[in-house]
Amino acid sequence: MNMFSMIHLVKNSLREYMLDSYNLLFPNVCIHCNTILLYQEKHLCTKCRFSLPKTHYHLLKDNPLEQKFVYEPRVRGASAFLHYHKGGVAQRLIHTLKYKDEPEIGTLMGKLYAPELLEANWPVELIVPVPLHRSKLKKRGFNQSEKFGEGLSEIMEVPMDAELVRRVKRTSTQTRKSKVERWQNTQDIYQVTQPQKIAGKSILVVDDVLTTGATAGQLVSELILRQAASVYIATIAAGK
């Protein structure tokens, strides 16, 4: 073994030792059950990952999400990876993703959900994430829907364009608003920047959480106005 190889080996050994020491003092724990994560586990332990509350909506025709968009015949499918319950694992994942600076959780959710969406055989040609207003994007540093879309795009091999739609109106929080108030709060908030890239395409709209469908619904309407051939919707989680 030459000197260069020996130095490289020592450096790698020291790096691994320092990493092991750090993990011993500050162990990574599962977001949901707080057990210490094992080697190569990220954010969720294996047990919690296998017990995720999946909706399987992608296999159910006229599922509860699709029923929220019955008014628009060009919405051909809508699905969510997880059921959203107060205090549940989906809520913890979304909260950690959005408010604890963990954008990789969004990408992980996309990678985990993509194989299931492929089972639905949706003929999507382009992924469009629900955009954030520039003020919120600046504060958070990333768009959680875009991160989810990145994970889906990588596994599904469908391109994503996060620049096709801008959020031009900042709205107040949707929390504690009625269904009607949510729809009123989200009117005229999106602008398509390059309509020619939308026309005639089958678009997959992605978001983090869908409840009433108000936010995603306004984006869907804008895409259809710009002559999208069909629209599909996929979210990390869905509430009632």
Buried (B, 14 or more C-beta within 10 A) or exposed (E): EEEEEEEEEEEEEEEEEEEEEEEEEEEBEBBBEEBEBEEEBBBBBEEBBEEBEBBEBBEEEEBBBBEBBEEEEBBBBBBBBBBBEEEBBBBBBBEBBBEEEBBBBBBBBBBBBBEBBBEBEBEBBBBBBBBBBEEEBEEBEBBBBBBBBBBBBBBBEBEBBBEBBBBEBEBEEBEEBEEEBBBEBBEEBBEBEEBEBBEEBBBBBBBBBBBBBBBBBBBBBBBBEBEBBBBBBBBBBBBE
